[in-house]
Amino acid sequence: MTRWRRSNQEDSIVQGYLVAALEESGLCIAIQNQDLQYLEIMNLPSRWSAPPGGEPDDALIFGSAFADRLAKAKTDILQGGETKRLEMMLEGDLAYEFEVKPFVASDGCTYLQTIIRDITLRKSTERITVSLLREVSHRSKNLLAIIQSIATQTARHSDTLDTYLRRFRGRLYSLARAQDLITDSDWKGAFLKDLLHKQAQSYFPDDSDAIIGFSGENILLPPSASLYLGLALHELIVQAATRRFISNGGQNISVNLERLKSTAEETAPQAHLVWRENYTELPNLGMVNEQPPDLMEFERMLLEKIVPASLNGTASYAAGDNSVEYEIRFPVGSQK
């Protein structure tokens, strides 16, 4: 190891600023001889203390349990010459690393150097990282389960490959759009109005705000609720876009959400979302329900059963001669 030192400096001056630099570094350095007698302990963290005027040892400073681990490590190091690292965990999630290694001084003797580092921040960061990775894994598995279910059910209710691909891609893109909002919010979820706008962009790219009017409370939906409600909005928007093309007439869609007060039977406030479509030039909207029953089976099941069940809520869907209405009610803040 290369060392450079400016000439004409007194040893006491050099020692002074080196000790000051060591104190600022936050590192503790302890030197022992081959008999494990302490020769110097510099910058010992304030939570520990060496007996003034006495003979310090590891048991007195760090406690007998950790002293036994240190003694074994130091004995192994003196015999094998390898560096060892030990970690000490304390109450309050405090953590310290002990790096023990041998070195030969100018007198030809072998000494032990122990460097003590405060690694509390590093360990905390590691715990947070592990927790986040587990959360990402959990959410990824949930998302894959949703995709698998959509793929299976879409295939079951599709007569041709082209129909299957069109429907499955649409629903997959719906999940992707919702996931984008969740990711942008650092996994907090998605605001309802943003979710509605994101889902409508693909089908009403130029005038989605004019066609779909939003009113009420723009609540923040948790991640899971964002994915499922995004699917419901996607199905409603696809059907609305199809009816708009068929009717070639006036259309007005309103989406309203109100937060209802909890009742004695309910443990959390309820969100009540209502989707309404009104047509001025489609006298026989009931024709939508006159399509083959299996064509609407999964869509209706998704809207009335799958989505509300995933939100711990209830829902209903009704199509009349000139209007469509979808209502869903679910607890606010209970989804994970």
Protein Blocks (a to p, Z undefined) as FASTA:
>chain_A
ZZdddehiafklmmmmmmmmmmmnopacddddfkopafbdghiafkbccdehiacdfklm
nojklmmmmmmmmmmmmmnopacddddddehhiacdddddddddfkopacdddddddfkl
mmmmmmmmmmmmmmmmmmmmmmmmmmmmmmmmmmmmcfbfklmmmmmmmmmmmmmmmmmm
mmmnnonaccfklmmmmmmmmmmmmlmmmmpccedjdddddfklmmmmmmmmmmmmmmmm
mmmmmnopacddddddddddddfklcbdcdddddddddfblfblmlmmmpcfklmmmmmm
mmmmmmmmmnopacdddddfkbccddddddehkaZZ
